[in-house]
Amino acid sequence: MLAIALLPACIGLESVSLFLHLISHIWSKHLLAAYITHIDCQKHEMGNHHPECPERLGAVNDQLLIKGLLDYMEQLDAPLATQEQLARAHSPSYLNEFAEIAQQVPENRHVQIDPDTSINEFSYQAALRAAGAAVLAANLVASGQAPVAFCNIRPPGHHAERSNAGGFCFFNNVAVGIRHAIAHHGIERIALIDFDVHHGNGSEDILFDDPHVLMCSIFEKNLYPFCGDVPMGANMVNVGLPTRSGSEAFRQAVSEVWMPALEKFQPEMIFISAGFDAHREDDMGNLALVEADYEWVTKQIVMIAQRYSHGRIVSCLEGGYDLSSLGRSVAAHVRVLIGAD
């Protein structure tokens, strides 16, 4: 209102509109990126020595703090996802079944979901927070309240299918966030970028028939979940790389396969399944990437976002199990994401 009062009385409506757009553009440059997490996400655990451990979130937070990156971000608590929000990505029968199983977990015990995945008494709440973080991030970024958002969350989500948990995942966080952005913010074209070493089979299962979504996935071949080589739909751009492919093959796949597809799709918003287990120090995969590769691929994503998406990006933590390389890699990714490089 003050800006309007300072304008000359004779100025036309078109000039007023232009002036306000300029003020809005300048103001947006000073908005803080959103950093979304919650203490509940650390209470979920699947037993001693399980690689998807609570310490992962601390390793990420510590590196962001040490590098001074949290100074550029507003930290927000993740809300609980609602059943309505979850049901856009998951079947009602699965949601009911998982809730019932979670309610019956004895104190200080675990209930096995699959050979690698279990829940404790806090897992359901943590999973709701993780999915809720993606929804909050979608709201903030789609509405222009934050330029970008990074969700430091667990359990991860990209292996959770429409009707099944698995691969350490229970709710598909990015799919919930994407469907919310479409339903509540009218976003017509959303790109999902997944650079976890494991293919996001859950995201593909949920989104392969969605005309609003283009999913781009690079993963290590012949590794869990042992699929992805044959895309489920025309909106899936999957690239399986051989073991020990390294930086050059990864960057070539992004440049020659992902980028042309993204240029053609012209996304209005971008979500990232940000997995860092392709790092050469991580035993969960063997693609031999390094921090510089995560920095480079993030720059490519930011370039597309600036060109077509008004810079709007939501990034959600997926894999990454060596604590040291995870923290360093996330810091490299976030530095570029928030424009602090």
Secondary structure, DSSP 8 states (H G I E B T S, - for coil): -HHHHTS-TT--HHHHHHHHHHHHHHHHTT--EEEEE-GGGGT---STT-SS-THHHHHHHHHHHHTTGGGGEEEEE-----HHHHHTTS-HHHHHHHHHHHHT--TT--EEEETTEEE-TTHHHHHHHHHHHHHHHHHHHHTTSSSEEEE--SS--TT--SS--BTTBSS-HHHHHHHHHHHHH----EEEEE-SSS--HHHHHHHTT-TTEEEEEEEETT-TT---SS-SSTTEEEEEE-TT-HHHHHHHHIIIIIHHHHHHH--SEEEEEE--TTBTT-TT----B-HHHHHHHHHHHHHHHHHHSTT-EEEEE----SHHHHHHHHHHHHHHHTT--
